[in-house]
Amino acid sequence: MSAILSADDLNDFISPGVACIKPIETLPAQPEKALNDYEVTTEDQVAASAPPPPAQISLTDCLACSGCVTSAEAVLVTLQSHTEVLSTLDTYRSLRAPWGSQNGASNGVNGQHAEGKLFVASVSPQTRASLAAVFSVSEAEAGNMVAQLLSGDAGLKTGGAHGSDFTWVIDTNSTREACLVAAADEVANGLAPEALKKPSDPGSEGAIDTTPKKPILTSACPGWICYAEKTHPYVLPYISRLKSPQALTGTLVKSVLSRRYNVAPSQIWHVAIMPCFDKKLEASRSELTSSVWLDSPDASQDPVRDVDCVITARELLHMATIRGINFSSLPRTPVPAVQRTPFPDPQIDAFLFPPSRRKNQEAAAGSSGGYLYHILQTYQAQNPGSSISVARGRNADVMEYSVVNGSEIIIKAARYYGFRNIQNLVRALKPPKVSRLPGARTGVSRRPPGRGPAAGSDVKEYAYVEVMACPGGCTNGGGQVKVSEVEDVRIAEGIVSLNGEAIPSRPGPKEQKEWLGRVDEAYFSGEEDEVVDADGMRDGRAEGEGDVVNGISRRYIGEVVSHWSSVTGVDVKNLLYTSYREVESNVGKKQNDVERVVALSSTQGGGW
């Protein structure tokens, strides 16, 4: 893992785990004995076995352990860093379409030794905003610089063993639109009468085919999801089943490319450039692999992750430095269109690479994708004459929203950012403790009044709660460039000063807050280019009256998702949604010798 990640970078810290359940014990090696050779000995005469090999702790192990409740788990990532990106590019050559041979031999597919890979990258708008603030450029220009690094003539292809680069660089705002529409649909289904909902079986909380309970809690933040699964499983029935834009992009890229190009998912390598280290946790989830959408997976091969690697803005800059590339000198214009390889499906290509650039959500929507605000706008569009009211809670990271029409409240929702506020949220959702005393009242909450974002509010009154682990939202992710690093980055790039701006030598919390303001300004300042076709349709998208919410056509998104499902032969449910599960741990639990041996033998494929 990159040395740039340390505990000081983590702003969603709760408490470290006191133990790790990753076993380093092994069953004793069986001594070689001659036939009919039996020996009786006492326990203290048994020779000490060879020391066990060093424990290799991966992120998957951390996801299966409830001993830690902090994004410090990302420190244990060994195969998700900028060095892994460069290593993979140096190991495999970039595959390009059209293929030289239908059987794939000339392109190294179908198990050929010197196989190549289709390299795909997806970039979040928060990452672009962080880089824009560092180099005093617009968010669009920062995005162009990233694309030039990944696939331009002056980028990564200038070095490495094979000159490999990324064939496609995708803006996650495209798939985010699908997520926003799906989130609004999920809330509408969640508010439907109970008689219309599918009953859930006991123990199926968090299953992909169940409807979340009210209030529906955002699922796009992996730090929050990991925290809920490990420490508060009673909130799993409330969590949205919707995939994040990162996960949805990974599923779309690998499922479509593998079908259209007839290549194995393992030959498609997808890196996501995200604002926080917790996104590495998300990419390591077993639920987000090819086993979900591949109709006939090879039993002899392990499932392939939809997102192979996640790096952050800081790691992206380190990657450029290692290759000897001055990031600030990269062209700020898009990669020439003549160099672009069309995605192998025209409708998906138009969706991922629209002719007009999509801007981020407006400032009122926040810097975390605008899930909550899009849902509010959807209900506002469905109720002409209504308005959105906002009430601040106990701090700036707790807000309450309502769509009102006169004195009628149509829908209530809230925003909870930062783990301190999330802890209050999960306490409010905790089931009342049932007394064991005979004749005692049950189901009585002793929670003091006024604990919600506004005095007298009850969390369960909300239809939706946008939950993010980082205070201030995703632009404040742990992988973003901090104000204390700006000067070093600029010096490394040969930049003396930008517009006379001076960064304090020892910036403190005040300077960091001001810096986040600059990142947010870059995030919200992007302009949207409008391209209207001959029929008067924006970007060729089918739009109907009342169909468009904040520039996003629900009908168009529905057509794209339906086409995606038909191309891959996968049900829409498995493409858009995922599942969550309670993570149990034996940390702190005592085991007798029999239980310990059974556990060890089962890990070795044995048993009684």
TORBAZA-297193 format. One record per residue (C-alpha): x, y, z; residue number from 0. Coordinates in pm, whole numbers, plus 50000, padded with zeros to 5 digits. Layout:
! TORBAZA-297193
      X      Y      Z  num
      X      Y      Z  NUM
...
***
This chain:
! TORBAZA-297193
      X      Y      Z  num
  50000  50000  50000    0
  50114  50350  49931    1
  50306  50520  50208    2
  50098  50834  50164    3
  49815  50679  50366    4
  49843  50711  50742    5
  49614  50737  51043    6
  49649  51115  51033    7
  49462  51122  50703    8
  49147  50956  50832    9
  48869  51194  50926   10
  48603  50933  50998   11
  48791  50766  51283   12
  48588  50593  51554   13
  48811  50358  51748   14
  49063  50092  51658   15
  48989  49725  51693   16
  49147  49555  51990   17
  49210  49234  51800   18
  49215  49086  51454   19
  49045  48757  51378   20
  49270  48679  51084   21
  49404  48339  51196   22
  49777  48291  51204   23
  49746  47950  51364   24
  49781  47642  51151   25
  49720  47280  51218   26
  50039  47095  51317   27
  50218  46938  51025   28
  50169  46563  51013   29
  50504  46391  51076   30
  50620  46139  50821   31
  50601  45790  50970   32
  50689  45450  50841   33
  50413  45201  50785   34
  50291  45033  51105   35
  50497  45278  51305   36
  50306  45384  51616   37
  50428  45592  51902   38
  50277  45690  52232   39
  50404  46008  52388   40
  50300  46277  52629   41
  50202  46625  52522   42
  50517  46792  52651   43
  50731  46561  52440   44
  50578  46667  52109   45
  50837  46849  51903   46
  50757  47208  51829   47
  50627  47253  51478   48
  50783  47496  51235   49
  50674  47856  51286   50
  50365  47945  51084   51
  50410  48162  50777   52
  50351  48535  50821   53
  49984  48626  50815   54
  49876  48792  50491   55
  49591  49025  50578   56
  49387  49150  50284   57
  49099  49392  50265   58
  48860  49101  50221   59
  48967  48974  50563   60
  48892  49315  50712   61
  48545  49316  50563   62
  48478  48986  50739   63
  48585  49119  51078   64
  48400  49345  51318   65
  48707  49417  51525   66
  48762  49752  51353   67
  48516  50029  51281   68
  48731  50282  51102   69
  48855  50347  50753   70
  49204  50265  50885   71
  49126  49922  50738   72
  49237  50071  50409   73
  49593  50062  50544   74
  49579  49686  50492   75
  49516  49711  50121   76
  49802  49546  49935   77
  49666  49537  49582   78
  49488  49870  49555   79
  49738  50150  49506   80
  49901  50358  49235   81
  50194  50115  49226   82
  49951  49835  49141   83
  49814  50042  48852   84
  50162  50094  48708   85
  50258  49732  48767   86
  49952  49609  48579   87
  50016  49847  48289   88
  50375  49721  48272   89
  50265  49358  48278   90
  49993  49367  48012   91
  49964  49547  47683   92
  49653  49744  47599   93
  49402  49564  47381   94
  49242  49767  47108   95
  48939  49708  46890   96
  48871  49589  46628   97
  49015  49251  46711   98
  49274  49102  46483   99
  49121  48757  46510  100
  48777  48633  46606  101
  48919  48346  46807  102
  49117  48592  47012  103
  49456  48431  46956  104
  49623  48741  46816  105
  49495  48949  47105  106
  49599  48714  47377  107
  49250  48617  47487  108
  49116  48275  47577  109
  49398  48196  47815  110
  49694  48287  47595  111
  50014  48337  47796  112
  50101  48690  47682  113
  49745  48815  47712  114
  49655  49180  47702  115
  49385  49367  47887  116
  49120  49625  47815  117
  49206  49912  48048  118
  48919  50130  48168  119
  48925  50416  48419  120
  48641  50601  48588  121
  48689  50940  48756  122
  48473  51099  49024  123
  48387  51472  49015  124
  48518  51516  49370  125
  48863  51404  49257  126
  48856  51652  48971  127
  48754  51929  49212  128
  49047  51851  49444  129
  49295  51867  49158  130
  49130  52181  49023  131
  49187  52358  49355  132
  49550  52246  49370  133
  49640  52370  49023  134
  49395  52665  49008  135
  49213  52534  48703  136
  48847  52462  48640  137
  48698  52127  48726  138
  48653  52054  48355  139
  49019  52135  48286  140
  49127  51911  48574  141
  48921  51630  48421  142
  49090  51683  48086  143
  49433  51669  48254  144
  49341  51337  48418  145
  49224  51198  48083  146
  49546  51319  47919  147
  49750  51139  48187  148
  49560  50814  48149  149
  49516  50799  47771  150
  49681  51101  47608  151
  49998  51111  47401  152
  50195  51278  47683  153
  50061  51048  47954  154
  50128  50700  48085  155
  50171  50548  47739  156
  50507  50727  47707  157
  50660  50486  47959  158
  50630  50130  48078  159
  50725  49803  47918  160
  50440  49801  47665  161
  50335  50166  47644  162
  49996  50063  47779  163
  49729  50317  47863  164
  49356  50336  47928  165
  49124  50294  47633  166
  48829  50462  47805  167
  48817  50728  48078  168
  48461  50756  48210  169
  48303  51038  48410  170
  48103  50876  48692  171
  47847  51156  48663  172
  47698  50954  48377  173
  47625  50648  48588  174
  47535  50874  48880  175
  47232  50987  48680  176
  47111  50629  48669  177
  47170  50602  49045  178
  46970  50919  49114  179
  46670  50800  48912  180
  46685  50456  49075  181
  46709  50616  49421  182
  46391  50816  49359  183
  46214  50500  49243  184
  46333  50313  49551  185
  46190  50580  49781  186
  45861  50574  49594  187
  45845  50196  49639  188
  45941  50229  50004  189
  45654  50470  50066  190
  45401  50249  49888  191
  45128  50089  50099  192
  45248  49785  50291  193
  45004  49564  50103  194
  45191  49633  49778  195
  45534  49545  49916  196
  45692  49204  49897  197
  45706  49053  50245  198
  46059  48977  50363  199
  46154  48649  50519  200
  46314  48644  50865  201
  46689  48681  50835  202
  46669  48833  50486  203
  46735  49187  50605  204
  46959  49355  50350  205
  46882  49104  50073  206
  46886  49232  49717  207
  46519  49151  49649  208
  46373  49316  49960  209
  46232  49668  49990  210
  46415  49890  50242  211
  46219  50010  50540  212
  46147  50375  50606  213
  46363  50578  50645  214
  46579  50457  50356  215
  46948  50523  50426  216
  47200  50599  50151  217
  47425  50312  50042  218
  47681  50508  49836  219
  47927  50560  50125  220
  48125  50239  50191  221
  48265  50363  50523  222
  47912  50400  50655  223
  47803  50065  50511  224
  48098  49881  50667  225
  48024  50048  51001  226
  47658  49945  50986  227
  47729  49584  50892  228
  47983  49537  51167  229
  47841  49730  51460  230
  47471  49803  51404  231
  47316  49524  51194  232
  46969  49630  51304  233
  46989  49918  51053  234
  47042  49684  50755  235
  46668  49668  50673  236
  46679  50047  50625  237
  46979  50065  50391  238
  46923  50129  50021  239
  47000  49830  49800  240
  47123  50057  49520  241
  47482  50030  49400  242
  47705  50336  49414  243
  47817  50509  49090  244
  48159  50343  49130  245
  48007  49995  49158  246
  47750  50059  48885  247
  48021  50178  48647  248
  48223  49865  48716  249
  47926  49637  48651  250
  47833  49820  48332  251
  48186  49828  48192  252
  48270  49464  48251  253
  47932  49316  48162  254
  47897  49504  47833  255
  48260  49468  47721  256
  48271  49097  47800  257
  47951  49040  47600  258
  48025  49264  47303  259
  48392  49166  47268  260
  48348  48805  47384  261
  48634  48830  47632  262
  48660  48703  47986  263
  48590  48957  48262  264
  48943  48893  48390  265
  49078  49058  48074  266
  48901  49385  48154  267
  49087  49590  48413  268
  48897  49877  48573  269
  49048  50141  48802  270
  48832  50398  48982  271
  48974  50732  49095  272
  48778  50830  49403  273
  48787  51086  49687  274
  48823  50848  49980  275
  49012  50535  50080  276
  48692  50361  50189  277
  48607  50314  49822  278
  48879  50047  49827  279
  48661  49865  50081  280
  48368  49879  49843  281
  48567  49740  49551  282
  48669  49441  49765  283
  48314  49332  49845  284
  48229  48980  49732  285
  47882  49104  49628  286
  48034  49327  49359  287
  48192  49064  49134  288
  48124  48890  48805  289
  47949  48606  48991  290
  47640  48828  49018  291
  47593  48903  48647  292
  47784  48627  48468  293
  47527  48368  48360  294
  47768  48073  48342  295
  48074  48148  48554  296
  48371  47917  48535  297
  48372  47717  48857  298
  48748  47671  48832  299
  48813  48048  48843  300
  48751  48294  49120  301
  48495  48570  49061  302
  48640  48886  48911  303
  48584  49217  49087  304
  48382  49477  48899  305
  48637  49737  49012  306
  48989  49597  49018  307
  49163  49889  49186  308
  49076  50220  49353  309
  49315  50512  49385  310
  49269  50868  49506  311
  49371  51212  49384  312
  49692  51200  49587  313
  49781  50856  49452  314
  49711  50977  49098  315
  49972  51251  49142  316
  50221  51001  49284  317
  50161  50779  48984  318
  50247  51066  48748  319
  50560  51147  48950  320
  50687  50788  48933  321
  50653  50795  48555  322
  50835  51130  48539  323
  50526  51317  48416  324
  50466  51675  48524  325
  50091  51671  48587  326
  50053  52050  48579  327
  50202  52063  48229  328
  49954  51818  48078  329
  49716  51965  47819  330
  49398  52110  47966  331
  49200  52023  47657  332
  49016  51696  47588  333
  49195  51406  47425  334
  49140  51447  47046  335
  48824  51277  46928  336
  49014  51096  46653  337
  49200  50901  46922  338
  48882  50787  47094  339
  48774  50426  47063  340
  48393  50407  47063  341
  48240  50185  47328  342
  48122  49863  47158  343
  47754  49951  47191  344
  47625  50276  47037  345
  47354  50341  47295  346
  47583  50270  47592  347
  47855  50479  47425  348
  47617  50776  47396  349
  47523  50733  47762  350
  47879  50716  47894  351
  48024  50978  47658  352
  47750  51233  47583  353
  47832  51518  47344  354
  47764  51772  47617  355
  47950  51771  47945  356
  47734  51705  48248  357
  47789  51947  48532  358
  47772  51849  48898  359
  47469  51902  49112  360
  47395  52253  49235  361
  47528  52372  49571  362
  47199  52299  49749  363
  47241  51932  49658  364
  47571  51900  49845  365
  47902  51758  49734  366
  47812  51389  49768  367
  47620  51330  49448  368
  47288  51491  49533  369
  47083  51180  49611  370
  46864  51348  49869  371
  46811  51664  49668  372
  46720  51475  49351  373
  46456  51280  49544  374
  46316  51605  49683  375
  46312  51761  49335  376
  46136  51454  49196  377
  45855  51491  49448  378
  45845  51865  49389  379
  45804  51808  49013  380
  45522  51563  49081  381
  45342  51818  49300  382
  45313  52151  49114  383
  45316  52450  49346  384
  45516  52275  49616  385
  45847  52399  49758  386
  46147  52262  49947  387
  46202  52388  50302  388
  46529  52344  50489  389
  46597  52344  50865  390
  46942  52323  51018  391
  47003  52068  51290  392
  47250  52072  51576  393
  47541  52141  51338  394
  47610  52215  50974  395
  47627  51842  50889  396
  47273  51768  51006  397
  46992  51914  50797  398
  46620  51845  50767  399
  46431  51886  50440  400
  46061  51888  50357  401
  45860  51915  50037  402
  45556  52120  50136  403
  45247  52238  49952  404
  45086  52501  50168  405
  45038  52340  50507  406
  45071  51986  50368  407
  45403  51805  50416  408
  45447  51573  50118  409
  45777  51415  50220  410
  46039  51465  50491  411
  46406  51377  50461  412
  46736  51454  50630  413
  47112  51465  50585  414
  47360  51316  50834  415
  47729  51367  50758  416
  48019  51257  50979  417
  48036  50962  51216  418
  47948  51164  51524  419
  47612  51247  51370  420
  47575  50895  51227  421
  47602  50753  51577  422
  47304  50964  51681  423
  47114  50840  51378  424
  47172  50470  51448  425
  47080  50519  51814  426
  46748  50667  51705  427
  46682  50359  51490  428
  46778  50109  51757  429
  46484  49886  51855  430
  46355  49947  52207  431
  46492  49703  52460  432
  46234  49455  52577  433
  46222  49418  52954  434
  46241  49067  53098  435
  46056  49163  53412  436
  45705  49015  53431  437
  45436  49272  53368  438
  45682  49537  53252  439
  45596  49765  52962  440
  45773  49671  52637  441
  45863  49873  52333  442
  45891  50196  52529  443
  46157  50433  52405  444
  46340  50632  52674  445
  46516  50849  52418  446
  46496  51214  52523  447
  46292  51441  52296  448
  46449  51674  52045  449
  46732  51440  51942  450
  46659  51475  51572  451
  46797  51744  51343  452
  46515  51977  51438  453
  46355  51994  51780  454
  46081  51738  51814  455
  46175  51549  51497  456
  46157  51170  51486  457
  46407  50998  51256  458
  46145  50743  51154  459
  45932  51023  51010  460
  46184  51065  50730  461
  46139  50891  50399  462
  46510  50917  50315  463
  46834  51002  50495  464
  47153  51085  50307  465
  47434  50937  50515  466
  47802  51010  50450  467
  48096  50924  50676  468
  48302  51237  50601  469
  48204  51568  50761  470
  48117  51809  50484  471
  48058  51532  50233  472
  48265  51356  49970  473
  48481  51653  49874  474
  48634  51609  50220  475
  48732  51247  50157  476
  49050  51109  50308  477
  49214  51069  49966  478
  49176  51433  49865  479
  49474  51667  49864  480
  49495  51838  50204  481
  49595  52198  50251  482
  49913  52084  50427  483
  50018  51900  50109  484
  49939  52168  49852  485
  50272  52346  49880  486
  50472  52024  49847  487
  50269  51918  49543  488
  50322  52251  49373  489
  50694  52255  49448  490
  50727  51902  49309  491
  50550  52023  48995  492
  50784  52323  48966  493
  50511  52573  49049  494
  50635  52872  49249  495
  50300  53042  49308  496
  49956  53058  49157  497
  49794  53401  49126  498
  49994  53529  49420  499
  49834  53271  49648  500
  50032  53182  49958  501
  49977  52864  50158  502
  50074  52889  50529  503
  50379  52684  50621  504
  50191  52522  50907  505
  49822  52528  50817  506
  49573  52440  51088  507
  49202  52350  51102  508
  49101  52701  50996  509
  49315  52683  50682  510
  49188  52332  50606  511
  48829  52453  50631  512
  48907  52740  50395  513
  49075  52495  50159  514
  48766  52273  50156  515
  48569  52583  50062  516
  48791  52620  49756  517
  48743  52254  49663  518
  48366  52292  49697  519
  48380  52605  49484  520
  48557  52411  49211  521
  48305  52128  49243  522
  48002  52354  49202  523
  48144  52600  48949  524
  48146  52371  48647  525
  47953  52487  48345  526
  47726  52258  48148  527
  47751  52258  47770  528
  47418  52214  47597  529
  47401  52035  47263  530
  47063  52022  47094  531
  47002  51792  46799  532
  46791  51854  46490  533
  46476  51738  46668  534
  46527  51980  46953  535
  46624  51704  47192  536
  46902  51768  47439  537
  47186  51527  47364  538
  46941  51317  47164  539
  46768  51213  47485  540
  46399  51132  47477  541
  46234  51377  47712  542
  45868  51407  47789  543
  45666  51664  47978  544
  45723  51624  48352  545
  45986  51363  48278  546
  46297  51573  48338  547
  46423  51645  48689  548
  46724  51877  48711  549
  46820  51797  48354  550
  46794  51419  48401  551
  46536  51239  48190  552
  46381  50947  48375  553
  46256  50800  48048  554
  46600  50814  47889  555
  46765  50649  48189  556
  46500  50379  48183  557
  46568  50312  47815  558
  46943  50287  47874  559
  46906  50048  48167  560
  46657  49833  47975  561
  46895  49817  47679  562
  47184  49730  47909  563
  46981  49442  48050  564
  46895  49311  47702  565
  47259  49333  47586  566
  47390  49134  47881  567
  47091  48907  47939  568
  47100  49001  48309  569
  46798  49106  48512  570
  46789  49479  48596  571
  46780  49391  48965  572
  47122  49226  48951  573
  47265  49515  48751  574
  47149  49804  48970  575
  47119  49659  49318  576
  47327  49468  49569  577
  47289  49318  49916  578
  47427  49369  50266  579
  47480  49131  50554  580
  47563  49131  50919  581
  47933  49077  50987  582
  47991  48855  51287  583
  48317  48820  51471  584
  48469  48599  51738  585
  48684  48884  51866  586
  48682  48873  52244  587
  48498  48541  52259  588
  48653  48246  52439  589
  48675  47913  52263  590
  48750  47578  52415  591
  49001  47344  52255  592
  48740  47144  52068  593
  48586  47456  51910  594
  48930  47589  51819  595
  49036  47264  51648  596
  48705  47242  51461  597
  48752  47599  51334  598
  49110  47533  51229  599
  49030  47205  51056  600
  48741  47360  50867  601
  48973  47629  50730  602
  49197  47351  50603  603
  48909  47183  50423  604
  48872  46914  50686  605
  48632  46858  50972  606
  48504  46581  51189  607
***
